[in-house]
């Protein structure tokens, strides 16, 4: 008995260091966040009154400041998701298919070219594009001037601000989806295509009836990860458009952090953060269920 | 020329045009970093600077450039990245080893599902309370605040667990018969055999910490504590935006370490992405 007690203890000791970090920097913050959201928690004031669900109720009360902050941010985030996710999937798949059809020797090279921006941090990426989108001296407008096209206010006017944000997002992150699609395409059995060729199928038939059904689970994975990533969008509008023009690209995460760090209202900011996190988790659970459901149908 | 050859040539041409679009912003950054401010803001589209100058780099690294301690920022980023990665590799591999191989671990299944479930938790949920936690402990603007939050991530545990669970049992049993205890098993059998997956995790983790910018932006308050990504983000919002030559030199300096690691470790990085996709 003593030996087994001892053995269990040594086994536990292996998990303990990670568990302490997990508890201190994940479990505790989650619970503490709920606690904060139920209080009037201001960064500079030492007193934190319990206010119950007040912040949550205010967020859902039309006409209040918190209500417009949350729902305007949410609407801008949803717009970003709607614009970016289809492109992140289609362009990612397109690049993967292009690479598949290149001669073997240069495949790796082009994969690296398209994947390289993914290595950059958000701030490096933004600073490069700030210079390219600059209205007066930027690369893009200089190019347009040469072609006798008037300069475009890339970051300060709609719809150009969205166009710019989506362009940088694609440039920066598409490599991730491309890699996943390349792997998926590599796993489609070659005989499927050969058999289809014998039946006289053209390229489009093969894509539609063989490629797409074979990579369907991967497609859903990419859809889920891209949707979640787009819902968390922050760096591009924060650094490139500063939420403008007007408030049109102030996404939810910008509003949450502004409420916390500019207006120092940590309590209501936490309530907004919790609602945002819940929304993201609901979306991913729904999409996971769809994936699971589809797998069930096939088998 | 056969039809197939023409088709291949057209595809290579298309791929090359797309490659130019992908690489052009990076080439422009490097090119601009060697231009003086006047030329950088002139709106000329010259890729080769008319009067190439190292001034932006020299002034940047010597700290002469508007009092920006760029070397300090890069040192901070490297230190935080290395320390954070070392801790993650150690504690994640120990936990994954126990979860996968030590069947008498109490609450083994509960812990495992808790760690894996935590992968679904969005960062926004913990960001503010974690800030308040570090603030209450007086640790904002310290290396502890820049390193510790990354140690809670479960990706490493998940990745290594998958590796250890499929590790052949007989090697382990042979070692046990030879009298090896759990610690020996971990250090002498499991760690040496997992070097390749550990390198994968190392590159993935280091790049994640080095490139993170939202947390270090808020968790640091003084210029000398900033990481290079947070520092560049601050510069992009200040008066430096009107000095593209200098800004691009700093940006290139920030990007070079991580781009080198990325290119060298690309294979491992791709492996990590693939393994996270196949759940």
Interface residues (C-beta under 8 A of the other chain):
Chain A: X4 X7 X8 X10 X11 X12 X14 X15 X17 X18 X19 X21 X22 X24 X25 X26 X28 X29 X30 X32 X33 X36 X41 X43 X95 X98 X99 X101 X102 X103 X106 X110 X112 X113 X114 X115 X116 X117 X118 X119 X120 X121 X122 X123 X124 X126 X127 X128 X129 X130 X131 X132 X134 X136 X137 X138 X139 X141 X142 X143 X145 X146 X171 X176 X179 X180 X183 X218 X221 X228 X231 X232 X234 X235 X239 X242 X253 X256 X257 X260 X261 X266 X269 X270 X273 X274 X276 X277 X280 X281 X284
Chain B: X8 X11 X12 X14 X15 X18 X19 X21 X22 X23 X24 X25 X26 X28 X29 X32 X40 X41 X42 X43 X44 X45 X87 X90 X91 X92 X94 X95 X97 X98 X99 X102 X104 X105 X106 X111 X115 X118 X120 X121 X122 X123 X124 X125 X126 X127 X128 X129 X130 X131 X132 X133 X135 X148 X149 X151 X152 X154 X157 X181 X182 X183 X186 X207 X210 X211 X212 X213 X214 X218 X229 X230 X232 X233 X235 X236 X237 X241 X244 X247 X248 X251 X254 X255 X258 X259 X261 X262 X263 X266 X270 X273 X274 X277
